[in-house]
Amino acid sequence: MSILDRYISREFLTMFVFWIIALILVSTVVDIFERIDNIVEHNPPLTVTITFFLARIPQVLFMITPISILLTTLLVTGRLARNSEIIAMLAGGVSIYRLMVPLLVIGFVMSLLMLGLNEFVVPASNQIAEESKRILRGRPDTRNMPKIQIWFRGTEDNRIYYINALIPEEQEIQW
């Protein structure tokens, strides 16, 4: 890796991390203001509230990464052009295609990382966020409920019914 590649990569990654952190913070603040009514009304434990917002970060990261890469690419190349660094590099015999190689490599690596994030991390974190959201809304915690899978066929309409969790009430059942 040449000095030029390291320089462009460092400029890109520095700006990229800035945009990722800024957009995650903005998204989290917006999410807090959207859910503040439920938090105040139902008064969930602080750990559930923090867990919900932390569990939302992988999904938000997956959604804002393409935007951050685009903004970062435009801003880094614009800054290099504004400071006449691109002209100096071209005068030094480096082609414009060679200048974009570090950005293309970083974009490809980020695509692979986002694929892995979306396949392995986001589903688990979304499940945690959904359970925490149920508690934030004042509904019972389904993690502690007995999981009974009940399938039955209706008699008249021939439909198949599926019950994932059954919480029997403390009432006397009359047959």
Helices and strands as residue ranges (DSSP letters): H 3-42, H 46-55, H 57-82, H 85-91, H 96-99, H 101-116, I 117-121, H 122-136, G 142-144, E 150-153, E 160-163
